[in-house]
Amino acid sequence: MTMKLLSVASEIYPLVKTGGLADVVGALPGALAGEGIESRTLVPGYPAVLARLGKAKPVRRYSDLFGAAASLLAAHVGGLDLLVLDAPDFFARDGGPYGDQGGNDWPDNWRRFAALSRVGADVAEGSLKGWRPDIVHGHDWQASLTAAYMRFGPARAVPKVVTIHNLAFQGRYAAEIFPALGLPAEAWGVDGVEYYGGVGYLKAGLVSADAITTVSPTYAQEIRSPLHGMGLDGLINGRVDRLHGILNGIDTAIWDPSADPLVPRAYGGRSLGARADNRRVLERHFGLDRGDGPIFIIVSRLTWQKGMDLMADAIDHLVGLGGRLAVLGSGDHALEGAFLAAADRHRGRVGVRIGYDEILSHLMQAGGDAILIPSRFEPCGLTQLYALRYGCVPVVARVGGLADTVIDANEAALAAGGATGLMFAPDDPLALHGAIGRAIALHADRGLWQGMQRAAMRADFSWTRSAGRYAALYRALLADPA
């Protein structure tokens, strides 16, 4: 019998994306289909989502969903089976999914994502004629209340999974919102939604879930410590028997250097010379002088978590050693300014584009020599997986999913032909400087560098293995939900 899965998430590629969460939510249904799992994904009806739906039929209507009229639409888009919460009062806004055009969080995010979660629980209860999920899987804090609504409602027996994509974002709100959530009084407490005197959406999901997953094995262990647990390490350690680290995959049909329509020149492990054409286009795009030194790339949010303050301070060192740098990202305004100032200081050696551009990100992976990811913590990371696939050598901090996916170019790994990148100690400026120097020295040895590129491109980070682990977890929960 086919297993039915309901996923609940705040974004999904290719309809709406702010980060790796959307890539995962968009790719996982196709991978799970190979495991005999039928997936439907519940997402908010942002303008960008509704614009892509085409013909969509209402399958449920709400006259008063947290004070708003709403409809639940069913649609198929790009191979995805979707349920879309069309609630104009909550989602028909200019700006991003979580905030306005000035970068400020929407003040009613608590209500917007409580509504999404409430509808997820309704579907779990059997509100849709002819379709009821066997498993419900919520992603990050925006969908975590789904598990709490289920636990304190009629769908309590349906197995519930919550995935932590980034523990730093928890959805914390004042206690005053609790009466409006529509949960029973018993849900208020340390074993429910209460969190340090307020309401914690992610916390409520973690304490209510039958299984908790993170997006890499190392991150699953890191969040058990006070350093990375973000105040939830006690809860997580108390439920460690429910904790599973399942590494993210990537969509290898979209990220395929041998058949990528978004790059000027396709190539493979046996035709690495063709990358030179992409490199020249990349140089022109960022105004970089031509040269033999490596082009380092950064495709990232420009934030403290991503270690971008360390990176901004290391630019002079990188340029002094003969490297060049192309940056695509946005985030903290002070860090944006620091990178723009470096580009002005090192004209022809450093180029910066503030913002995000999916097409440009493909060109950077296909034309850059190495990608820099100095994160202080990284639940999984997808950019290093794209880089490996494209032969753009990752230079990464030894944390989370970065540690799980990159093989450091130490003497033994180089001798065995297994090195795929370089790792350094996180949050350490001197270690970052040293890794940049190592990368430049290795790049000068064409044979060694190409050996690393080919080893990286052979690594398999498709969704096949990870989908198998999710499927096994779902089956175990169905066999023994307690």
N, C-alpha and C positions, 0 to 999 in steps of 0.2 A: 504494500500500500504506500502511496506517495505521502511523504511528510509535508505538512503545510506550515510554513514559517511566516510570521509577521515581523518585519523589521520596522522600527520607529526611529526616525532621524530628522535632524534639522536641515540637512543639505544632502544633495546627491548629484554626482557628476553623470551626465553633462548638463543638467538643468540649472543647478546653482552650486557654486563652490567658493569657499573661502580658504580651504586647506585640505590636508590629507584625508580628513573624515569623509568628505564627499567622494573622493576616489575609492575609498574602501566600500562605502555603502553602495556605490554604483557598480563596482566590479564583483562583489560577493554573490549576488543572486545568480549570475551566469555560471560562476564556479560551482555553486551549490547544486545547480541543475544537474551537473554531472554526477552528483551523489544521490540523485533521486529526490531532491527537495524542491518543492514548489514555493517560491518566495513572492510575497507582496510587500511593498515598502510604503509606509505612511509618511508623508512629508507635508510641510506647510505649503499653502497656496500663495507663495510670493508671486509678484507680477511676472518674473522671468519664467517661473514654472507654468503658470496658467497660459502664458503665451505659446508654450510648446505643446500643450495638450491636444489641440485639435478637438475632435469629437470626444467628449467625456460625459458620462451619464451620472446623475446624482443617485447614489445608493442609500443615502440617509440624509435627513435634514434635522437641524437643530434650531428651534426658535429662540432658545436662551442658553447659549454656551458661554458661561462666565459673562453674561450680559450682552452677548452678541448673537446675531443670526448667522448660521453657518450651514454649509452643505459639504458632504463627503462625496467626492467625485472618484470614479473608477476610470482608469485610462491605461493604454499601452503606449509607451514612448521609447523608441530605440532599443527594443527588446526588454524593457523594464515593465513589470506589472505594478502599477502605482495606485495608491489611494491618496488623494490630495485633499487636504482640509482647506476648503475655500471659505475663509472667514475674513471678508474685506476689512472689518474694523481692526483686525489684528495684523494682517499681512499685506494689505494693499497700500504700500508706502514706498516713497523714494528712499534711497539709501541702501544699506546692506541688510542681511538677514537679522543681525543682532543690534544694529545701531544706525544712527542717522549719517548724513553725508559729512558731518563734522567729526565722526568717530566716537560720538557719545552713545552709550547703551540706551536702547529704548527703555523708558521708565516702567513700562508695563510688560517687560520680558517675562516676569513671573507669571502673569496671566496668559500670555501668548503660548508659553510652552507647557503650562499646566493644561491648557485647552488641548494641545496636541497629545499630551499624555493621557488625558481623560478619554479622548476618542480612541486612542490605542487600546485602553482597557475595555472600552465598549465593544470594539471588534473582537477582543479576546473573549468577551462574555457571550458572543454569538449574535451581535447586532446586525450582521450582514446575512441576508438570506442565501443559503447554499454554500457559504464559505465560513469556516471557523478555524483558526490556527491551532496547531498542536503545540507550538512553541512561540514565545514572544521574545524578541531580542531588541533591547533599547540601547542606543548609542549616546554616550556622554550625558552631561547633566540635563541637556534640553529634553531628553526623552526618558530620563531616569524615573520621573514620577509615575510612569506607566506601571512599573513594577509595584510601586506603593499602592496605586489605585487597585491593582489586581489583588494584591495581598489582603487588602481590607474590603474586598468586594466579592461578587459572585465568581470571579475568575481566579480565585486564590489557588485552585488546584492545577492550573495551567502552568507548566514550567516557564520560568522567567530568567533571562540572561541579560546582564548589563555589561557593556564593554566600556572600559576607561581608555579613551584616546589621549587624554591629557588631564592628569589629576589636578593641575593648577587651576582649572576652570571648574567651579563646583556649583554655581547657581545658589548663592546664599542670599537670603532675604530676611526682613524683619519679621518677628513673631506675629505682628498685626495681620499678616496676610493669611494666616492659618485658617480662620473661620471661612474665608472666601474660597478655599480649595475644595470644599465639599467632602472632606475626609471625616471619618468618625472621630469622636473625642479620643478614643484609644490610640489613634495614630500619633497623638502628641506625646512625645516622651523620648527617652534616650534610645529606645528600641524601635523608634518610628522616624518621623520627619524632623524632630527637634534636633538642633545642632548649635551648641554654644549659645543657647537662649534664643535662637532664631530658627528659620526654616532652611534646611539644606536639601536641595533637590538631588544632587549626586549621592549624598549620604543616605537619603531615604531609599534610593535605588539599590545601593550597595547592601544595606541591611535587609532589604526585602527580596533580593534576587536569590534564586536557587543556584546560580553560578555567576561568578565574576570573572571576566576575562580582561587582559591587557593585550596590547598590540606587539609585545615582544617578551620572550622569557626573562631577559635581564631586567626589564622594567618591572616585571611582576615581583622580582626580588627587591629591587631598589625601593619600591613604594612601601615596603615593610619597615623601612628605617625612618627615623624622625627627619633626616635630611631631605628625603624625597617624598615622604608620606603626606606632607601638606596638611598636617593635623588629623589625618584619617588613618595613620599607620596602626593605631590601636585597634580600630574597627577591623582593618584588613587582616591584621595578625590574628584577631579573634575568629576570622572566617577563612583562614588560610587553606582549610580543606576544600573550600569552594573556589579557590583562586587558580586561574589557568593563564599562562602566558602563551599566546598564539601569534606567531609572527605574521605581520601583514604581507601581502603579495602585491604585485602590480599587474596591470592589464597588458600583457605582452603583445596583444594585437594593436593597441594604441601606441605603446612604446616599443617600437621595432626599428632599429636603424637601417635594416635592409629593405624596408618598405614604408618608410615614414614620409608621407606627402608634405609634411611641414618643414622638411629640411632640403637644402639645395641639392645635396648629393647623397644618395643611399650608399651604404657600405656594410661590410661584415668583418668578422675576425680575420679573414684572409685577404681583405682589401682595405686595410687601415690607411693606406696611402690616400684613399679618396677623402678621408677626413680633412685633408689640407684645403680642399675647396670650401668646405664649411667654415674652416678656420679663417679663411680670407674674408668671407662674408661677415663673420662675427667681428673681425677687426674693423671692417668698414662701418658696421652698424654702431659700434661703440667708439669710433674715432681713435682706434689704437694703432700705433706705429707697427709696421711689419718688423718681424725679428725672429730669432731662433729661440729665445727664452720662452718658457711655458706661459700659456694664458690660464690663469686661475679664474674660476667663475664662482659667483655666489647667487643662488636663487633661494630667497629666504624672506621671512618676516624679519624686519630689522628691530630686534628686541633683545632685552637682557637675557631671556631664556636661551635664545639662539647664540649667545656669546658674541653678539655683533659689536658690543663696546670693545671687547678684546681685539676683534678683527679690525675695527677702525684704527686702533692704536698700532696695529701691526703692518699697516699698509706701507709706511715709509721703509720698514725693514724689507718687505717683499719686493718693492721696487728697487731698493738698493742692491739686492741680490740678483737683479736681472729679470724678475718676473713682471708680468702684466696682469691686470685685474679687470674683469667685467662684472658688474653688479646689477641684479634685477631684484627689487624688493621695495617694501614700504613698511612703516611702523612708527616707532618712536621718532618724533620730529627732530629731537636733538641728534639722534643717530643718522637720520636722513641728511641732516646738515653736515655731519662729520664726513660722511661719504662723498657728498657733493663738494665739500672743501678739498678733500683729497684728490678728486678728479680735476679740480681747478689747479691744484698744486702740482700735479703730475700729468699734465696734458700729453696725450699720446701714449701714456702708460696705464692710466686708470680711466674707465668709462662707467657711468652710473645712469641707470634708468629707474626712476621712482615710480612704483606701481607694479602691476602684474600683467603679463602678456603670455598666454599659453603657447602661442606660436613661437615667440622669442625664446621661451624656456626650452623648447625642443632644439632650436638652433644652438643655444648655448651648450646643451649636453652633447650635441653632435660635433661642435667645433672647438669646445674648450678642452684643455689638456687635463686639468684637475679641478675638482670642486671642493671648496672649503666649507666645513660644517663644524664650527667650534662650540657646539651647544653645551650648556651647563647641565641640562637633562634633555633627553630625547626619547619619548615613549617608543617610537619605532623609527620614524623618518621614512620618507619615500624618495626624497631627492637623491639620496645615495644609491637607492635601488635603480632609479632611472639612470644615474651616472654609470653604475656597473654595467648595465645593459648596453650603454652607448660607448663604453671604453673611455669614459672621462674619469680619471683615477680619483677616488674619494680620499680626502685628507680630513680625518674626523676625530672628534673627542671620543675617548673610550667610555661611553655611557650608553645605557639603554639599548635600543635596537641598532644603533651604530656599532656597538661592540658585538652584536649578534650576527652582523651581516658583512663586515669588512675583515679581511685577513691582513694583518700588518706585514709590511715589507721588512721583516727582520731577516737576519742572515739565513736561518733555516728555511723560511718560507720562500725566499728568493732562490735559494739553491734547489728547492724542490719544485719550483715553478708554480707555487700556489698563492703567492702574494697578490692581493687585489687592491691594496690601498695602503694608507699610512694612518696610524693612530697615535694619539698623544694624550697626556693627562688633562682632564677637563679643568677649566677655570684657572689655567696656568699660562700666563703670557710667555714665559721663557720656553715652555714646552711647545706652544704654538709656533713661536719663532723657529724652534729647532725642527719642527715638522715641515715647515715651509722650506727651510734650507735643505732638508733631506729630499724633498720632492724635486727641487731644482737640480740637485746633484744627480738624482736618478734619471731625470728627464734628459740629462746630457748624454746618458748612455742609451742610445737608440734601441739596442737589442733588449736590454733589461726593461725599458719602459714599455715597449711593445709586448713583451712577455707578460707584464702586469695587465696591460689592456686586454689581451686575449684571455687571460685567466679570469678577469672580471666579467668579460662578455659570456664566458661559459657558465657562470654561476646561474642557477635556476631559482628565480624568485617569483615564478608564476604563482597563481592562486591555487594550483592543484593540491599541493601538500597541505596548505593552510585550510582549504575548504574541507579536506578530509578530516582534519582535527576538529573543526567546528561540527561537522556532521557526526563524528564519534561522540562529541560532548552532548549534542542534542539527543542522540539515541540513548545515551546513558541516563539522561534526565528523564526521558520518557519511560525507560525501564524501571527507574527507581527515583521518582521525583523528590523523595524525602532526603 
